[in-house]
């Protein structure tokens, strides 16, 4: 605006009322004035009572829609003014168009170059998606469903380089929404950067459009039927989120959806009634090939020990991966590992460990390998054990590295993360700054923390971190809030008793409320903000607010 004034004063720009520039400038100024009026209504004055100040704060939720609309219009006008002075409207359109048409490959994991077997399942998936647009693979946790899907994505991309490939974490609605938001951002779908636009509907409409290019979407960990098909009268686990998200899965003759699930019934529903492809434990030969590909001392392997170990591990890929990591890390023989494993049976086969729902029949092998490795990590790298404990009380996916660093030196952090990855306790997404852990590993860690009386302590620690890291939402940090939202949702389900925790809980609840507000979830925002205020009043008393 200052530049326009200077150019008007020197005569290089005309603000004749009939010019387009004049219309833009006038509208821009009027919007600024409108915002000023609303701001004066909401800002507390020195003479306001405490109750009036609180009322103004909560009332701001209901002005948010008007403010957001005005800001959106201001951003549009600002863009027009920038284009006027830079004269680059054409190149901008060309760049955006070329970016949006470039095929994207949104699989957050590297291909496992040592991926073994499962050729028959890969062929079944390919055949199923040739005759229908959706298919599901089902099996217990740790059997390798996600690895099969990852490998299929890379094969699909090689065969169809012009196609788009998307990966959607479907374990919860917040994770599903975050994945859709990322898709909208990568595809530059018009409206992707508007917090008021529903990313679920935006991506659904885009991928349903037959004019767009071919695509493959993986729906990973679609285990909870309530996430997709809520029972009558049930409320969403995440306040303010839609009740059931199956309706946001696109239908398109040029698109395919591959679903991974532990629940065959969910797979049938999501795949339009088609029977899912069952992923069973590996054959003994596949398991042998996998184990030998992952250990360094192949020559010293005793065939009988190898078969005994694989039978003990029930040929479960997750257990094999972790056992191989332990063997390689310690440079021990299979025979030595078997002795460690059997010697520890009495300690780890506690009945409490059998709370594994569908995976109970295969849980022993995971628990055995997990505890043996975890005990070693605690002895050799306590920092790594602490990181694993913290991740166990967060959402198991999308854990950003800054949540885990805790002012540790870079070298120490890298070493700790490297230890956890070496033991296959966690995996890193591309770029190495976002991590996740398998559901069974998280459950095993939670159980261990519970037995040691440490679970509540780590839940409080996670609350402390999230209350500090989850910011008061602004347009600039909106993406940060989006990434932390699923973790905050998990933490809010815990029960905290101490006064310090109550205040941290209120802070997190308040910042979540303001974030909900920017997403158009006004009822949820009001509910969270009111609860945050009540928590502070209960802890501090009204006179200290």
C-alpha positions in Angstrom: 0.0 0.0 0.0 2.9 2.3 0.8 4.4 1.6 -2.7 1.1 2.4 -4.3 0.9 5.7 -2.4 4.5 6.6 -3.6 3.7 5.8 -7.2 0.4 7.7 -7.0 2.3 10.8 -5.7 4.9 10.7 -8.5 2.2 10.1 -11.1 3.4 6.7 -12.3 0.2 5.1 -11.2 -3.4 6.3 -11.7 -6.0 5.6 -9.1 -8.9 6.8 -11.2 -12.0 5.2 -9.7 -12.7 3.4 -13.0 -9.3 1.5 -13.0 -9.1 -2.1 -11.8 -6.2 -1.2 -9.5 -8.4 1.4 -7.8 -11.2 -1.2 -7.2 -8.6 -3.6 -5.6 -7.1 -0.9 -3.4 -10.5 0.4 -2.2 -11.7 -3.1 -1.4 -8.5 -3.9 0.4 -8.8 -0.8 2.5 -12.4 -1.6 3.4 -11.6 -5.1 4.5 -8.8 -3.8 6.8 -11.3 -1.4 8.4 -13.8 -4.2 8.9 -11.2 -6.3 10.7 -10.3 -3.3 12.9 -14.0 -3.0 14.0 -14.2 -6.7 14.9 -10.8 -6.5 16.7 -12.0 -3.6 18.9 -15.1 -5.6 19.9 -13.0 -8.5 21.0 -9.9 -6.9 22.6 -10.3 -6.5 26.4 -10.0 -3.1 27.8 -8.4 -2.1 31.1 -11.7 -1.3 32.7 -13.3 -4.7 31.7 -14.1 -7.1 34.6 -12.5 -10.6 34.6 -15.8 -12.2 33.5 -16.2 -9.7 30.6 -12.7 -10.5 29.5 -13.3 -14.2 29.5 -16.6 -13.7 27.7 -14.9 -11.7 25.0 -12.3 -14.4 24.6 -14.8 -17.2 24.1 -17.0 -14.9 21.9 -14.1 -14.6 19.5 -14.8 -18.2 18.4 -18.0 -17.1 16.8 -16.4 -14.1 15.1 -13.7 -16.4 13.7 -15.7 -17.2 10.5 -16.1 -13.6 9.7 -12.5 -12.8 10.4 -11.2 -15.8 8.4 -13.4 -14.8 5.4 -12.0 -11.3 5.5 -8.5 -12.5 5.8 -9.0 -14.8 2.8 -10.2 -11.9 0.8 -7.3 -9.7 1.9 -4.9 -12.4 0.8 -6.5 -12.5 -2.6 -6.3 -8.8 -3.0 -2.7 -8.8 -1.7 -1.8 -11.4 -4.4 -3.4 -9.2 -7.1 -1.3 -6.2 -5.8 1.9 -8.3 -5.8 1.2 -9.4 -9.4 0.6 -5.8 -10.4 4.0 -4.7 -9.2 6.0 -7.8 -10.2 4.2 -8.4 -13.5 4.7 -12.2 -13.3 1.2 -13.4 -13.5 1.8 -15.6 -16.5 4.9 -17.4 -15.1 3.1 -18.1 -11.8 0.2 -19.8 -13.6 2.6 -21.8 -15.8 4.6 -23.0 -12.8 1.6 -24.0 -10.8 0.1 -25.8 -13.7 3.3 -27.7 -14.4 3.7 -28.7 -10.7 0.1 -29.9 -10.4 0.5 -32.2 -13.4 3.8 -33.7 -12.4 3.1 -37.3 -11.0 3.7 -37.5 -7.3 4.9 -40.6 -5.4 3.8 -40.2 -1.8 5.0 -43.4 -0.2 6.8 -42.3 3.0 9.1 -45.3 3.2 12.1 -46.5 1.2 11.8 -49.8 -0.7 13.2 -52.7 1.2 15.9 -54.1 -1.1 15.9 -57.3 0.9 12.2 -57.9 0.6 11.6 -61.6 0.4 8.9 -63.7 -1.1 5.2 -62.9 -1.1 5.3 -63.2 -4.9 1.9 -65.0 -4.9 0.3 -62.2 -2.9 1.8 -59.5 -5.1 0.3 -61.3 -8.1 -3.1 -61.7 -6.4 -3.2 -57.9 -5.7 -2.3 -57.1 -9.3 -4.9 -59.4 -10.6 -7.6 -58.2 -8.2 -7.0 -54.5 -9.1 -7.2 -55.3 -12.8 -10.8 -56.5 -12.4 -12.0 -54.1 -9.7 -11.0 -50.7 -8.3 -10.5 -51.9 -4.7 -8.9 -54.8 -2.9 -7.8 -55.6 0.7 -5.1 -57.7 2.2 -5.8 -58.9 5.7 -3.7 -60.7 8.4 -2.5 -60.4 12.0 -0.2 -57.6 13.1 3.5 -58.2 12.2 2.8 -60.6 9.3 4.1 -58.0 6.8 1.0 -56.4 5.2 2.5 -52.9 5.1 5.8 -54.2 3.6 3.8 -56.0 0.9 1.9 -52.8 0.1 5.1 -50.7 0.0 6.7 -53.1 -2.4 3.6 -53.2 -4.6 3.7 -49.3 -4.7 7.2 -49.4 -6.1 6.4 -52.1 -8.6 3.3 -50.1 -9.7 5.3 -47.0 -10.2 7.8 -48.8 -12.4 5.0 -50.2 -14.5 3.0 -46.9 -14.6 5.4 -44.0 -14.3 2.7 -41.5 -15.3 0.5 -42.5 -12.4 0.1 -40.8 -9.0 0.7 -43.0 -5.9 -0.6 -42.0 -2.4 -0.1 -43.5 1.0 -2.9 -42.8 3.6 -2.5 -43.8 7.3 -6.0 -45.0 8.2 -5.6 -46.0 11.9 -7.5 -42.9 13.0 -9.5 -40.0 11.6 -6.8 -37.4 12.4 -4.2 -39.5 10.6 -6.5 -39.9 7.6 -7.2 -36.2 7.5 -3.5 -35.3 7.7 -2.7 -37.7 4.8 -5.5 -36.1 2.7 -4.2 -32.6 3.6 -0.7 -33.7 2.4 -2.2 -35.0 -0.9 -4.0 -31.7 -1.5 -0.8 -29.8 -0.8 1.3 -32.0 -3.1 -1.2 -31.9 -5.9 -1.8 -28.1 -5.5 -5.5 -28.7 -5.6 -7.2 -25.2 -5.6 -8.1 -24.4 -2.0 -5.4 -26.7 -0.5 -3.9 -23.8 1.5 -7.2 -22.5 2.9 -7.7 -23.8 6.4 -11.5 -23.4 6.0 -11.6 -25.8 3.0 -12.3 -29.4 4.0 -9.3 -31.4 2.8 -11.3 -34.6 2.9 -13.9 -33.4 0.5 -11.3 -31.6 -1.6 -9.2 -34.7 -2.3 -12.3 -36.9 -2.7 -13.6 -34.7 -5.5 -10.2 -34.4 -7.1 -9.6 -38.2 -7.2 -13.1 -38.9 -8.3 -12.7 -36.8 -11.3 -12.2 -39.1 -14.3 -10.3 -36.3 -16.2 -7.3 -36.7 -13.8 -4.5 -39.1 -14.3 -4.3 -42.7 -13.1 -3.6 -43.2 -9.4 -3.1 -45.8 -6.7 -4.0 -45.1 -3.1 -2.9 -47.3 -0.2 -5.1 -47.3 2.8 -2.8 -48.6 5.5 -3.9 -50.0 8.9 -7.6 -49.7 8.2 -8.4 -51.8 11.3 -11.1 -49.9 13.2 -14.5 -50.3 11.8 -15.8 -47.4 13.8 -13.4 -45.0 11.9 -15.1 -45.9 8.6 -18.5 -47.3 9.5 -19.6 -46.0 12.9 -22.4 -47.8 14.7 -25.7 -46.0 15.0 -25.6 -43.3 17.7 -21.9 -43.5 18.3 -19.8 -40.4 18.5 -16.5 -39.8 16.7 -13.5 -40.6 18.8 -12.1 -37.2 17.7 -14.5 -34.4 18.6 -15.5 -32.3 15.7 -14.5 -34.9 13.1 -16.9 -36.5 10.7 -18.7 -39.7 11.8 -17.3 -42.3 9.5 -14.9 -41.5 6.7 -15.6 -44.3 4.2 -17.6 -41.8 2.2 -14.4 -39.9 1.4 -12.8 -42.9 -0.4 -13.0 -42.0 -4.1 -14.6 -44.0 -6.8 -12.9 -43.7 -10.2 -12.3 -46.2 -13.0 -8.8 -44.8 -13.4 -8.0 -45.2 -9.7 -7.2 -48.2 -7.4 -7.3 -48.5 -3.7 -5.2 -51.1 -1.8 -6.3 -51.7 1.8 -4.3 -53.3 4.6 -6.2 -54.4 7.6 -6.2 -56.8 10.6 -9.9 -57.2 10.4 -11.2 -59.1 7.4 -14.7 -57.7 8.0 -13.5 -54.1 7.5 -11.6 -55.2 4.4 -14.8 -56.7 2.9 -16.8 -53.5 3.5 -14.1 -51.2 2.2 -13.5 -53.3 -0.9 -17.1 -53.2 -1.9 -17.9 -56.7 -0.7 -14.9 -58.4 -2.3 -13.2 -61.0 -0.1 -9.8 -59.8 1.1 -6.5 -61.5 0.2 -5.2 -63.3 3.3 -1.6 -62.8 4.3 -0.5 -65.7 6.4 2.8 -66.4 8.1 5.8 -67.0 5.8 6.6 -70.4 4.6 9.7 -71.9 6.2 11.7 -71.4 3.0 10.7 -67.7 2.8 11.5 -67.2 6.5 14.9 -68.8 6.0 15.7 -66.6 3.1 14.6 -63.5 5.0 16.6 -64.4 8.1 19.8 -65.1 6.1 19.4 -61.9 4.1 19.4 -59.9 7.3 22.3 -61.4 9.4 25.9 -61.0 8.7 27.3 -64.4 9.9 25.6 -66.6 7.3 28.5 -69.1 7.0 28.3 -70.0 10.7 24.6 -70.7 10.7 23.6 -74.1 11.8 20.6 -75.4 9.8 18.9 -77.1 12.7 19.3 -74.0 14.9 17.9 -71.8 12.1 14.8 -74.0 11.7 14.3 -74.2 15.5 14.5 -70.4 15.8 12.1 -69.8 12.9 9.6 -72.2 14.4 9.9 -70.4 17.7 9.3 -67.1 16.0 6.4 -68.7 14.1 7.8 -67.4 10.8 6.4 -64.0 11.6 8.3 -61.3 9.6 8.3 -58.7 12.4 9.8 -61.2 14.9 12.3 -62.4 12.4 13.4 -58.8 11.6 13.9 -58.0 15.3 15.7 -61.3 16.0 18.0 -60.7 13.1 18.8 -57.2 14.2 19.7 -58.5 17.7 21.9 -61.2 16.3 23.7 -58.8 13.9 24.1 -56.1 16.5 25.7 -58.4 19.0 27.6 -60.6 16.5 26.3 -63.8 18.1 25.4 -67.1 16.7 21.9 -68.4 16.2 22.6 -71.0 18.9 23.5 -68.3 21.4 20.4 -66.3 20.5 18.2 -69.4 21.1 19.8 -69.8 24.6 19.0 -66.1 25.4 15.5 -66.5 24.1 14.6 -69.6 26.0 16.3 -68.5 29.2 14.1 -65.4 29.3 10.8 -67.2 28.6 9.9 -67.3 32.3 10.2 -63.6 32.6 8.4 -62.5 29.5 5.5 -65.0 29.1 3.4 -63.2 31.8 -0.3 -63.7 31.4 -0.7 -59.9 31.4 1.0 -59.8 28.1 -1.9 -61.6 26.4 -4.1 -58.6 26.0 -3.5 -58.5 22.3 -7.0 -58.9 20.8 -6.7 -60.5 17.3 -3.0 -61.0 17.5 -2.9 -63.1 20.7 -2.0 -66.3 18.8 1.2 -64.7 17.4 2.1 -62.3 20.3 4.7 -64.5 22.0 7.2 -64.4 19.3 7.1 -60.6 19.1 7.2 -60.2 22.9 10.2 -62.6 23.2 12.2 -60.8 20.6 11.1 -57.4 21.8 12.0 -57.8 25.4 15.4 -59.4 24.8 16.4 -56.4 22.6 14.8 -53.8 24.8 16.7 -55.0 27.9 20.0 -54.7 26.0 19.1 -51.2 24.7 18.3 -50.1 28.3 21.7 -51.3 29.4 23.8 -49.9 26.5 21.9 -46.8 25.4 19.4 -45.5 28.0 18.7 -42.5 25.8 17.3 -44.8 23.1 15.2 -46.6 25.7 13.8 -43.2 26.8 12.9 -42.3 23.2 11.1 -45.6 22.8 9.2 -45.1 26.0 8.1 -41.6 24.9 7.0 -42.9 21.5 4.9 -45.5 23.2 2.6 -42.9 24.7 2.2 -40.8 21.6 0.4 -41.6 18.4 2.6 -44.4 16.9 2.8 -42.7 13.5 4.1 -39.3 12.4 6.4 -38.7 15.4 8.5 -35.6 14.5 12.1 -35.7 15.6 11.9 -32.4 17.6 9.5 -34.1 20.0 12.2 -36.6 20.8 15.4 -34.6 21.0 14.9 -32.9 24.4 17.9 -30.7 24.2 20.2 -33.6 23.6 23.4 -33.2 21.5 22.9 -34.1 17.9 25.5 -36.9 18.0 23.8 -38.5 21.0 20.3 -38.2 19.4 21.5 -39.7 16.1 23.2 -42.6 18.0 20.0 -43.3 20.0 17.8 -43.2 16.9 20.3 -45.4 15.0 20.1 -47.9 17.8 16.3 -48.1 17.7 16.4 -48.4 13.9 19.1 -51.1 14.0 16.9 -53.2 16.3 13.9 -52.5 14.0 12.0 -51.0 16.9 11.2 -47.9 14.8 11.2 -46.9 11.2 12.0 -43.6 9.6 10.1 -41.9 6.8 12.0 -40.5 3.9 14.2 -37.6 5.1 14.8 -39.2 8.5 13.0 -36.6 10.6 9.7 -38.4 11.1 9.4 -41.8 12.8 6.8 -44.5 13.5 6.7 -47.8 15.4 4.8 -51.0 14.8 1.5 -51.3 16.7 2.8 -54.5 18.5 6.0 -52.9 19.5 4.1 -50.0 20.9 1.8 -52.3 22.9 4.7 -54.3 24.2 6.5 -51.1 25.3 3.3 -49.8 27.0 2.9 -53.2 28.8 6.5 -53.1 30.0 6.1 -49.5 31.3 2.9 -50.5 33.1 4.6 -53.4 34.9 7.5 -51.2 35.9 5.1 -48.5 37.3 6.5 -46.0 34.7 3.5 -45.6 32.3 2.0 -42.7 34.1 5.4 -41.0 34.4 5.9 -41.1 30.6 2.4 -40.0 30.0 3.0 -36.9 32.1 6.3 -36.3 30.3 4.5 -36.5 26.9 2.0 -33.9 28.2 4.8 -31.6 29.3 6.4 -31.8 25.8 3.1 -31.3 23.8 1.9 -28.5 26.0 5.2 -26.7 25.1 5.4 -27.7 21.5 1.8 -27.3 20.4 1.7 -23.5 19.5 -1.1 -21.0 19.6 -2.2 -21.4 16.0 -1.4 -18.9 13.3 -1.4 -19.2 9.5 2.4 -19.6 9.6 2.5 -22.5 12.1 -0.7 -24.2 10.9 1.2 -27.1 9.4 3.0 -27.7 12.8 -0.4 -27.8 14.6 -1.7 -30.2 12.0 1.3 -32.6 12.5 1.0 -32.5 16.3 -2.8 -32.8 16.4 -3.0 -36.6 16.5 -0.4 -36.8 19.3 -2.4 -34.2 21.3 -5.6 -36.2 20.8 -3.9 -39.3 22.3 -2.5 -37.4 25.3 -5.9 -35.8 26.1 -7.3 -39.3 26.7 -4.9 -39.9 29.7 -5.9 -39.2 33.3 -3.6 -36.7 35.1 -3.8 -35.8 38.8 -1.1 -33.4 39.7 -1.6 -29.6 39.7 1.2 -29.0 37.3 -0.3 -31.5 34.9 -3.7 -29.8 35.2 -2.2 -26.5 34.1 -0.3 -28.1 31.2 -3.4 -30.0 30.3 -5.4 -26.8 30.2 -2.7 -25.1 28.0 -2.8 -28.0 25.5 -6.6 -28.0 25.6 -6.7 -24.3 24.9 -4.3 -24.4 22.0 -6.1 -27.3 20.5 -9.3 -25.4 20.8 -8.0 -22.4 18.9 -6.6 -24.8 16.2 -10.1 -26.5 16.0 -11.5 -23.0 15.5 -9.3 -22.3 12.5 -10.5 -25.6 11.0 -14.1 -24.6 11.3 -14.9 -27.0 14.2 -16.6 -24.2 16.2 -18.6 -26.4 18.6 -15.5 -28.5 19.5 -13.4 -25.3 19.9 -15.9 -23.7 22.3 -16.1 -27.0 24.3 -12.3 -27.3 24.5 -11.8 -23.6 25.4 -14.5 -23.7 28.1 -13.0 -26.9 29.6 -9.5 -25.3 29.6 -10.9 -22.2 31.4 -12.7 -24.5 34.0 -9.5 -26.5 34.6 -7.5 -23.3 35.3 -10.3 -21.9 37.6 -10.3 -25.2 39.5 -6.6 -25.3 39.9 -5.7 -21.6 40.4 -9.0 -20.1 41.6 -10.7 -17.2 39.8 -8.6 -14.5 41.4 -5.5 -15.9 39.6 -6.9 -16.0 36.1 
